[in-house]
C-alpha cells in the first residue's frame, strides 16, 4: 500500500506537496484540479501537475472527479450528453497518456449534501467541529437546476427550474452508458475508473435515486459493465455509515476482488440513521484491523485520509491531515508485515487444507487472498519503476508501458494459478515468460533492474510454493488410489 494525500485546487501548491512528502506520502490525488475550460482536460494540464508532484518526490496517482460542467448532461440524460461523453473520453485518454492510474468520479446530481452541521459545533473531541448527519433532518426539497452536484453553480443551466426526480431504472441506465463509453478507454491505459459511494448513503436525496448506498449496490455497479477498469473509490468512511453494514467484511470482499482503485481512510461514530465524522482514532471502526485486511487481501493502491474535523489551529486542514497521516503511517508497517507473513506462511498448506471444502467460491477467494498477499511487492515494484521515468515525467516510450502491463498481467495470471490445483509445470513456465521478457528489457534499459529482479524472484518463490503444493496434492491422491486398490476399492481418480 502507498500513503497518499488528496488536495483540492486551492490546496494544490509546492508548499503542500512538499508537506505531503515530508509527512511520508508517496502519492497524491488531485481533486477537480482544473476549471471547466473548453469542456476537455488536456494532456498538457495533467502533465504539468504530474511533473509538479514528481519534483517533490510524489507520484500523481489519481484524479478525483470530473468538472460538474463536463458531466451534467450525461448524469441527467439531457440533450448534449453525447458531445459531453466524447469530451470525457478525450479527458480520460489524456490522463492515461500521462500515466495517471486512477480516475475517481461521483455519478450524482446531488454530490455530498444533507449534513446538518459541519462548522462551529464543538461536538468533536476537545470541542473540535465535526460533520453531523441525521436522517430526520434531511431537506428533501428539489435541487435548483443550477446547483447540479454540490457547492457549484452552473450558469448555463436554468435559473428557475429544479432538477427532476429519477428512478432506479433511469439512474442505472445512465450509469451503464457512462461506463460502456469510458471503460474501454481506461482499459487501454491500465487505468481504473473509481466510483465513490453515495454520501450520505441514503437511497433518495432531493428526489433523486442514489444507487451506491449499500454493499449490494456496489456489487451491482461492478456487474453492470464487466471490465477491470470498473472499480471503486472505496470511501471507508461512507461505507462504515451504511445501514447494517459489516465494514470489515465489505473491505475483505472488494479488496480481494482487485476492484478497489484507492481508499478514503477515515472513521465515523456509527451508521444510519445518524452519525458523525470523527477523528481517525476516535470512531467505532477499528482502523488497525481495517488496514490489516487491506494488506492481507493484497491491496497495493493508495490510501488517503480524506476528511478531518476542524481543529482549533492556525491551519486546521494542515494540522488535521498531519495527525491522520501520522496515525496511518504508524499502523501501516505492522499491518503489512503481518499480512506478508500470513501470505507467505504456506500457500501450499492452505491449498491442501482447503481441497475438500464444500464451498468452492469461498475456497477460491481464500486461496486468492493468500497468493495475492505473497505477490504484494510486485506492484510496488511497478510503482517505484514508474517514479523512475524520464525527467519529463512521461512514459519513455510505449515499450515501457507495455512492460508494466505485462508484469501486471503475469502477476494476475500467477494469482489465478494459485486458485487451481490442476495447473502443470508447463503452464507455470508459460506464465513466467512475460516476466522474463520484462526483466530483459529493463536490464537493457538499465531502469531499476534490481527492483524488478526482486519482484520477479518473489513471483518465482510464490509459484514454487504452489508447485510443491500441487505435487503434494497429486501424491496424496496417488496414495489414496493405491491404498484403495490394495483393498479392492476404486479410490479417487
Residue pairs with C-beta under 8 A, 6 or more apart in sequence:
1 291
1 294
1 295
1 299
1 300
1 301
1 302
1 303
1 332
1 336
2 26
2 27
2 59
2 61
2 300
2 301
2 302
2 303
2 380
2 383
3 24
3 25
3 26
3 27
3 302
3 303
3 325
3 328
3 329
3 332
4 20
4 25
4 26
4 27
4 28
4 29
4 61
4 262
4 302
4 303
4 304
5 20
5 23
5 25
5 27
5 28
5 29
5 304
5 305
5 321
5 325
6 28
6 29
6 30
6 31
6 64
6 304
6 306
7 16
7 17
7 20
7 28
7 29
7 30
7 31
8 31
8 32
9 30
9 31
9 32
9 33
9 34
11 317
12 30
12 33
12 49
14 52
14 55
14 56
16 318
17 28
17 52
17 53
17 55
17 56
17 58
18 56
19 318
19 322
20 28
20 56
20 58
21 56
21 57
21 58
23 321
23 322
23 325
23 326
23 329
24 325
24 326
24 329
25 58
25 325
26 58
26 59
26 302
26 383
27 58
27 59
27 60
27 61
27 62
27 302
28 53
28 58
28 59
28 60
28 61
29 60
29 61
29 62
29 63
29 64
29 102
29 104
29 262
29 302
29 304
30 49
30 60
30 62
30 63
30 64
31 64
31 65
32 64
32 65
32 66
32 67
33 41
33 45
33 49
33 63
34 41
34 45
34 67
35 67
36 67
36 69
36 70
39 69
39 70
39 83
39 84
39 87
40 70
40 87
40 90
40 91
40 94
41 67
41 70
41 91
41 94
41 95
42 94
43 94
43 95
43 97
43 98
45 94
46 60
46 63
46 94
46 95
46 97
46 98
46 100
47 98
47 393
47 394
49 60
50 60
50 98
50 99
50 100
50 393
51 392
51 393
53 59
53 60
54 60
54 387
54 393
57 387
59 383
59 386
59 387
60 98
60 100
61 100
61 101
61 102
61 262
61 301
61 302
62 100
62 101
62 102
62 103
62 104
62 194
62 261
62 262
62 302
63 95
63 100
63 102
63 103
63 104
64 104
64 233
65 104
65 105
65 106
66 88
66 91
66 105
68 148
68 149
68 152
68 154
69 154
69 156
70 84
70 87
70 88
70 91
71 84
71 88
71 105
72 78
72 84
72 109
72 148
72 149
72 154
72 157
73 79
73 80
73 81
73 83
73 84
74 81
74 84
74 85
74 88
74 174
74 177
74 178
75 107
75 108
75 109
75 148
75 174
75 178
76 109
76 148
76 163
76 164
76 174
77 170
77 173
77 174
81 177
85 177
85 178
85 181
88 181
88 182
89 181
89 182
89 185
92 103
92 182
92 185
92 186
92 189
92 191
92 193
93 185
93 188
93 189
95 103
95 189
95 191
96 185
96 186
96 188
96 189
96 190
96 191
97 189
98 393
98 394
99 386
99 389
99 393
99 394
99 395
99 401
100 191
101 190
101 191
101 192
101 261
102 191
102 192
102 194
102 231
102 233
102 261
102 262
102 301
102 302
103 186
103 191
103 192
103 193
103 194
104 194
104 195
104 196
104 233
104 261
104 262
105 193
105 194
105 195
105 196
105 233
106 112
106 149
106 195
106 196
107 174
107 175
107 178
107 195
108 149
108 198
108 208
108 210
109 143
109 148
109 149
109 163
109 166
109 206
109 208
110 143
110 149
110 150
110 205
110 206
110 208
110 210
111 149
111 150
111 151
112 150
112 199
112 200
113 150
113 205
114 133
114 138
114 139
114 200
114 202
114 205
115 131
115 132
115 133
115 200
116 132
116 133
116 134
116 137
116 138
117 123
117 131
117 132
118 129
118 130
118 131
118 132
118 310
119 129
119 310
120 129
121 129
121 130
121 132
122 128
122 129
123 129
123 130
123 132
123 276
124 130
124 276
124 278
124 279
124 282
124 309
125 278
125 279
125 282
125 309
126 312
127 312
128 279
128 309
128 310
128 311
128 312
129 309
129 310
130 276
130 277
130 278
130 309
130 310
131 276
131 277
131 307
132 274
132 275
132 276
132 277
133 200
133 241
133 274
133 275
133 276
134 273
134 274
135 200
135 202
135 272
135 273
135 274
136 273
136 274
138 200
138 202
138 205
140 204
140 205
140 206
140 207
141 206
142 162
142 163
142 165
142 206
142 207
143 162
143 163
143 206
143 207
143 208
144 159
144 161
144 162
144 163
145 157
145 158
145 159
145 160
145 161
145 162
145 163
146 153
146 154
146 155
146 157
146 158
146 159
147 153
147 163
148 154
148 157
148 163
163 206
163 207
163 208
164 207
165 207
165 208
165 209
166 207
166 208
166 209
167 209
168 209
168 211
170 209
171 208
171 209
171 210
171 211
172 211
172 220
172 224
175 211
175 221
175 224
176 224
176 225
179 193
179 224
179 225
179 227
179 230
180 225
182 193
182 229
183 193
183 225
183 227
183 229
183 230
184 227
184 229
186 192
186 193
186 227
186 229
187 227
187 228
187 229
189 401
190 401
190 404
190 405
190 408
191 229
192 228
192 229
192 231
192 261
193 229
193 230
193 231
193 261
194 231
194 232
194 233
194 234
194 260
194 261
194 262
195 212
195 218
195 221
195 231
195 232
195 233
196 212
196 233
196 235
196 238
196 264
197 212
197 213
197 217
197 218
197 232
197 233
197 235
197 238
197 239
197 242
198 205
198 210
198 211
198 212
198 213
198 238
199 235
199 237
199 238
200 238
200 241
200 272
201 210
201 212
201 213
201 214
201 238
201 239
201 241
201 242
201 243
201 272
202 210
202 213
202 272
203 209
203 210
203 213
204 210
211 217
211 220
211 221
212 218
212 221
213 242
214 242
214 243
214 245
215 239
215 242
215 245
215 250
215 253
218 232
218 250
218 254
221 230
221 232
222 230
222 231
222 232
222 257
222 259
224 230
228 258
230 259
231 259
231 260
231 261
232 254
232 259
232 260
232 261
233 261
233 262
233 264
234 251
234 254
234 255
234 260
234 261
234 262
234 263
234 264
235 263
235 264
235 266
235 306
236 247
236 251
236 263
236 264
236 265
236 266
236 285
236 290
237 264
237 265
237 266
237 267
237 268
237 277
237 306
237 307
238 264
239 245
239 247
239 250
240 247
240 267
240 268
240 271
240 283
240 284
240 285
241 268
241 270
241 271
241 272
241 275
242 271
242 272
243 271
243 272
243 273
244 271
245 271
247 285
247 290
248 286
248 289
248 290
248 293
251 290
251 293
251 294
251 297
252 293
252 296
252 297
252 369
254 260
255 293
255 294
255 297
255 298
255 299
256 297
256 298
256 365
256 368
256 369
256 372
258 298
258 372
258 412
260 299
260 301
261 301
262 301
262 302
262 303
262 304
263 294
263 299
263 301
263 302
263 303
263 304
264 304
264 305
264 306
265 280
265 287
265 290
265 291
265 303
265 304
265 305
265 306
265 324
265 328
266 277
266 280
266 305
266 306
266 307
266 308
266 324
267 277
267 278
267 279
267 280
267 281
267 282
267 283
267 284
267 285
267 287
268 275
268 276
268 277
268 278
268 283
268 284
268 285
269 275
269 276
269 277
269 278
269 283
269 284
270 284
277 307
277 309
278 309
279 308
279 309
279 323
279 324
280 287
280 305
280 323
280 324
280 327
280 328
281 287
281 327
287 327
287 331
288 331
288 334
288 335
291 303
291 328
291 331
291 332
291 335
292 335
292 338
292 339
294 303
294 335
295 335
295 336
295 338
295 339
295 340
295 373
295 376
296 338
296 339
296 342
296 343
296 369
296 373
297 369
297 372
297 373
298 343
298 369
298 372
298 373
298 375
298 376
298 415
300 376
300 379
300 380
300 383
303 328
303 332
305 321
305 324
305 325
305 328
308 316
308 317
308 320
308 321
308 323
308 324
309 320
310 316
310 320
311 319
311 320
313 319
313 320
336 376
339 373
339 376
340 373
340 374
340 376
342 370
342 373
343 369
343 370
343 371
343 372
343 373
343 374
343 375
343 376
344 373
344 374
344 461
344 462
344 465
345 370
346 465
347 367
347 370
347 371
347 374
347 418
347 462
347 465
347 466
347 469
348 465
348 466
348 468
348 469
348 470
348 472
349 469
350 366
350 367
350 370
351 367
351 418
351 421
351 466
351 469
351 470
351 473
352 469
352 472
352 473
352 476
354 363
354 366
354 367
355 421
355 473
357 363
364 419
367 418
367 419
368 415
368 416
368 418
368 419
370 418
371 414
371 415
371 417
371 418
371 419
371 462
371 466
372 415
374 458
374 461
374 462
374 465
375 411
375 414
375 415
375 458
375 459
375 462
377 454
377 455
377 458
378 407
378 411
378 455
378 458
378 459
379 408
379 411
380 455
381 407
381 448
381 451
381 452
381 454
381 455
382 404
382 407
382 408
382 455
384 448
384 451
385 404
385 442
385 447
385 448
385 451
385 452
386 404
388 447
388 448
389 395
389 396
389 400
390 396
395 401
396 445
399 441
400 445
400 447
403 438
403 441
403 442
406 434
406 435
406 437
406 438
407 434
407 435
407 438
407 452
407 455
409 434
410 431
410 432
410 434
410 435
410 438
410 459
411 459
413 431
414 431
414 432
414 459
414 462
414 463
417 423
417 427
417 428
417 431
417 463
417 466
418 462
418 466
421 469
421 470
421 473
422 470
423 466
423 470
425 467
428 463
428 466
428 467
431 463
432 459
432 460
432 463
435 456
435 459
436 456
438 452
438 456
439 449
439 452
439 453
439 456
442 448
442 449
442 452
443 449
477 492
480 491
480 492
481 491
481 492
481 493
482 491
483 491
484 490
484 491
484 492
485 491
